[in-house]
Amino acid sequence: MPTAVNTKKNGFTLIELIIVILLIGILSGVIFTILRGPIQAYVDVEKRTRLIDIADTALQRMTREIRLALPNSIRVTGGTTVEFLRTLDGGRYRSKPGGAAPVCGGPAAQDRLNFALSADCFEVMGSLNNFASIDTSGTCLASTSDCLVIYNTGQLNANAYAGDNVADITGATANSITFANAPPFPFKSPRQRFFIVDTPVSFICSSGEINRFDDYPLGGAVVGAGDLLVNQVSACTFSYNAGSATRAGLVTLSITISDSTLAGASVTLLQQVHVDNQP
């Protein structure tokens, strides 16, 4: 007898497929609910970390420059602007007649700094580190030339912003400085110290940004568009404690950075910078 052939095929019915799809949907929803919290937390942490990095980078940049400030030249205005005169180099001047090998082209006695003169040459005790970078091409008060500053206390008759104790540097070697157009200098430094200032610098916090300005006249208004240091700034506070004869000055910088894509997300960092106030 011929063998019967079973033509019935095994498979899923429509109802079984619908049940499987529903189960897969339920499982997917459960897995998404379980993982949503950790994933969102990771995204939030990543955004906050980015905000911290932005704020820290800005503060470190400001800190590095503020530490180069001429003693007693830091000025804070309105809690949102910090200004200072940036030093390029410095050292100690000769206050007594020099030795057998004069460096200023005349008798050894002329190597000392004469405070009665408005133009002079003096010997640097030791050597300058950045003498090749000193700009002697223009006028100090206009910030077109580097400035020689002696005994800046920031007070009356000893305020570099007012031009009381600054001079145009007209020549520099590793061991000598020649200057002109001095007041002449009203006060001697107890430690025979001098400073070379290359430019005023201002950090201004305004309209959600902190911008850096430089190369404007000493004691004059800030000019130019400035260079963007950081944006996304929702708050900032700058302050300065001038210090005393027994402790350094202290600059306090506080900035808050916010992210508009993350509701309520902001970070506030505070940095304190000790600065030399001994002229």
Secondary structure by P-SEA (a helix, b strand, c coil): cbbbbbcccccccaaaaaaaaaaaaaaaaaaaaaaaaaaaaaaaaaaaaaaaaaaaaaaaaaaaaaaaccccccccccccbbbbbbbccccccccccccccccccccccccccccccccbbbbbccccccccccccccccccccbbbbbcccccccccccccccbbbbbccccccccccccccccccccccbbbbbbcbbbbbbbcccbbbbbcccccccccccccccccccccbbbbbbccccccbbbbbbbbbbbbbccccccbbbbbbbbbbbccc
